[in-house]
C-alpha cells in the first residue's frame, strides 16, 4: 500500500510504499476511501504540542473505508462494511471517565494518526470497538469530515448546553465552524458567526447564521454585547485574540467553550469579572462514539451539509500549505478513488 508518512517534524510528508498491515485480535483492516485533513494533523506533523507523536508515523483521524480483514474476536463488524475511524482510536473502558460516558478523557486513550498510524494511507488498522459504522446513504467524502470536524463541534455545543432562543457565537467558520453553525441552528439557537474572510462569512450566512461579524472591521465582543451577550461562544479560530474576543462577548452566566488548539496560546481570564458575572471557561475535546453516531444520524436525515473539496493524497503537502495560508473554504478530503494515478 501507499501512505503519506511523517519522517521528521516540520519536513514535507513522504509518499512511500508499506506492506499491508495485518489486524491483530480485536482489530480490523480498512481499505480507505477518504480521509479528511484536520489542522490537528498539521500540528502532529510539525510536532507542535507538548505531547508529541513518534516519527515515522502516518497522520489522519478522519479515515473512512471498507472493512477488508477481521482480527480474532471481531464479530460485530462484517467484511465490506463502511466504517469511520475517529481521533479516539481506543480507550481503556474501565476508568471513571470511560464508565461515566466521558471516554474522550480516558488517560490511557490512543489517538488515531498520533499514537498509532492513521488514515493517510490506502489501508489502515483500527480497534474494531472504536470503528464507527457509517449509515447507508452517507458518502465517504462526507463521512470523513463528520468524523472529527462534525463530532467535535457537535460535542462542544452539547457541553455548552445550547438550547432554543439562546445566542451562540461561532468564532471561526471553516472546516469545524461551518458544521457548528448548522448544529447550533438544529438546537434552535440564534447564531452569530465570526470570521475574517468574506468567503467564510458568506458561507455562514448561507448555512443559516442569523448574523455575521467581520472581525477585521468590528470588535466581536462589542457586537455581541449589543445583542445582550452570547449564552455560549464556541472558539474554533486558531488565534489567541479570537479566544479573548469570544470571552469578552459573553453575557452573565455565559460559557466560553475552547475547541481550537493553537501551537502556543494563553488567554487572560479576569477573575473579578468571571466571578461577578458567573461565566465559565470550558475545554471540549472531540466526542464519544455515541456522539459520532448521532452526528451520522443527523446527516443521514439530511439535516447537515458538508462543505468540502476533494484532492488526491499525493497533494498532501500542497494541501497543508493551503490550510496554513487560509486558502481552504472549509474541509479538504483526500479521495482515494482519485489517488496515486499519476504514479501508477
N, C-alpha and C positions, 0 to 999 in steps of 0.2 A: 504494500500500500504506500501511498504518498502522504506526507504530513508536513505541516509548517512548524518548524522547531525553533525554540529559543535556545541558542547555543551560548550566548553571553548577554548579560543585561545591557540594554541600550544599543545593541547591534541589530541589524536587519534580521528578520526571521529567515531561516534557510528551508527551502523545499527539498526534502530528501526521501529516499526510499527506506521503508522499515518493514520488517516482517509483520504479517498479520498477527495481532495479539490473540492469545488463547485464553478463554474465560476460565477462571478458577471456580471453586464452589461458591454458589450464591451470586455469580456474575453472569452477564450476557455480553456477547459481542454484537455491535450495532454497525450496520453499513450506513454511513452518514449521508443524508440527503441535503441537509442545510445546516449552517452554523452561523449564528449572529456574532457581530463584532461589538463587544461591550467595552466601555472605557476601562473597566477593570482588567480586561485582557492586556491593554496597553500598560497599565500600572504594573501588571505581572511581568511583562516583557522588559520593562525598564527597571524592575527591582525597586519601585518607589516606596513601598511600605515597610514598616519596621520588621514585620514577619515576612520573610522572602521565600519564594519557591526555590527549588534547587535545579539549575540548568544541568543538562539539557532537559527540556520538557516541552510538551505540546499544550498551548493555551486553548481557551474556548470552553464556555459553560452555557452555551445556548445550542447544543447539538441536538439534532432531530434526525431520526433514521429508522431503519427496519431491523428488527432482531434477526440475526442470521446464525447465531450459535448460542446454546444454553449450557451454562455450567451445572455441575451436580447440585441437585436440590432445588432447582428453579422449576416451579410448577405453575405459577400464576401468570406467566408470560408465554407467548407462543411464537414460533418461527413466523416471520413475515409481519409481525405486529409493529405498528409505528409507535415509538416512544420518544420522549424528550429527556435530556439529561441536564439538570439544573446545577447551579453553583453548589447546592448542598448534595455532595456526592454520596455521603453516608454520615450517620450519627450513631452513637452507641446504643440508643434505645432503652437505656437503663437509668440514666441520671435524672435528677429532679427536673431539668429542663425538658428532656425528651418526654418524660411521663406526664408533664403538665401542659403539653401542647406547644412548647417552645423549643422544638428540636433545633432550630436555627441558632440557638445559643449554646448548644452542646459543646463542651470543651474538648471533646475527642472527635469532633467532626473532621471529615476530609473534604476539601473543596475541589470541584472539578476544574481542570485546567490550571491548578495551583498546587495542590498537594498530590494530585495524580494527573496523568495525561488527559487532555480534553478533546474537544470536538473539531479542532483544526486538522483533521485527518480523515482519510477515506473510511477508516474503521476505527472504532474505539470500544473500550470496555466500560461497563457501568455495573454498580451494585444493583441487582435486579429489584430490590425493595425500594430503590430510590429512582428507578427509571419510570417516568410518569407516562402512562398510556395517553396517546393523543386521540381524541374522538374523531370518528369519521366526519369528513366534510371540512376539516381544517387542513390547509395545505402546509407542508413542512416549512415553506418560506414564511408563512405567518406564525406558525408554532414556535419557530426559533426565537424571535424577539419576545414573545409572550413568556417564554421560559425563564427569562431574567427581567427584562425591562417591564414586562407586564406584571409579573408576580411581585416584584419589588415595590412598584408604586401602589398596587392594589393593597399590599400589606401595610404600607405607610399610611394610607387613608383609613384602614381598619384601626391601626394604632392611634390615630388622631381622633377616632370616634366620630368621623364626619357623618352628618345627618342632614335631612331636608331643611332647606331655608338657611343653612349656615353659609357664611362667606369663607371660601377656601382659596388661598393663594397658591398657585403652582409656579414656583420660581425656577425657570429653565424649561423651555419647550423644545425637546429634542427626542432622542430615542426613548427615554423614560417619560418625559413630560407630556408628549402627545398622547400617551396612554393614560397618564394621571388625570389629564383634563377629562377624558371620557369616563373614567371610573368615578370621578367626583360628580359628574353630571348624572350618572346612573344612581348615585346616592341621593340625588335631589338637591345638591348644593348649588349656590351661586358661585361661579368660578371666575377668578381674576388670574390671567396668565401673564407672566413677566418674562421678558427676554430682551435681547439687544440687536436682533436682526429682523428686518421687515418680513422675510420669508417665514420665519417661525411664528411671528405674531399673527400673520395671515393664516397660517396653518391652525393655530389655536382657535381663532375665530371660526374657521371652517368646521372644526371638530366640536364646537358648541360653547366655547368660553363666552361668558356674558360680557366681559370687557377685558381689554389687554392694556398692559402698562409697558411702555418703551423706556427701559431703564437708562437709555442714553440721554433722554430729554426730560425725564420726570423721576423724582425720588419715589420709589415704590412704597416706602413706609408712609410718606405723606399722603399719597393717593389712597392707600388702604384705610388710613385713619379717617379720610373724608367720608368713607363708606361705613364708618363705625369700627373699623379694625377687623382683621381676619380672625375667625374662630380657630382656623388652622392654617399654617403655612408649610408647604412641603418643599424642602430645599433640595433641588436637583441640579442646580448650576454649580460647576466645579470652580467656585470663586468665593473667597472669604467675604468680600463686600456684599455679595448676594445673600449670604447667610445672615449678615448683620442687618441688611435691609428687610429681610423677611421677618426677623425677630422684632425689629422696630415697628412693623406694621400690624402686630398682634393687638387684639382688644383684650380687655381684662378677662382672665381665665383662658386666654388663647394658648395654642400649642404650636411650637416650632418642632417639626419632625425633620431631623437631619438624615439625609439619604446619600447624597453625593460625598465622595471621599477624595478631596484634594490631596496631592502628594505631601504637602506640608500645609497645615492650616489650624488656626485657632480663632475663636471669636471671644470678644469681651461681653460677658453677661453681667449687667449691673445688678448687684444683689438687692439694693433698695427697691428698684422698680419691679424686679421679679417677685419679691415677697409681697410688696404692696398690691400689685396687680394680679397676683395668683397665676402667673404664666408658667408654662412648662417647656423644658427643652428635652427632647426625647430622641434617642437614636433608633433607627429601624433598619434591619439588615435582611434583605431578600424576603422569602416567605416559605411556609411549610409545604409539604406535599398536598395537604388539603387545600391550602390557598391556591396552589397551581391548578388543582382540579377545578376549582371554582372559576379561575381565570379562563381556562379552556371551555368551561360550560358557557360562560358569557359570550365568548367569541363564537362558539358553535351556534348560539342562538341569534347571532347577527347583531349583538349589542355593541361591539367594538370594531374598529378598523385599525389595521397595522399599516403604517406608512413606512415603506422600505424601498431600498434599491438592491438588486442582486448583482453580485460580481463573482468571478471565479477566485478560488483560493490563491492562485498564483499572483493575484494582485494584492496580497495581504499587506505588504509594506507600503505600497501607494495608498491603500485604503486607510491604514493607520495615520499616515501623514494628512490625509483629507480630514479625518476626525479631529486631529490636533489643530488644524487650521480653521476649524469651524465651517467646513465646506459641505457637510452632510446634513440634509434636511431632517432626517430622523434616524433611521437604522440602516446599516449595511448588513446584508445577509450573504454569506458565501454559499453559492449554489453549486453543489457537487455534480448536478446534472450537466452543468456547463464547464466543469473544471478540467484543467490539465490537457485540453485538446491540442493546444499548440505544441505541447511537449510529447505527445504520443505518436 
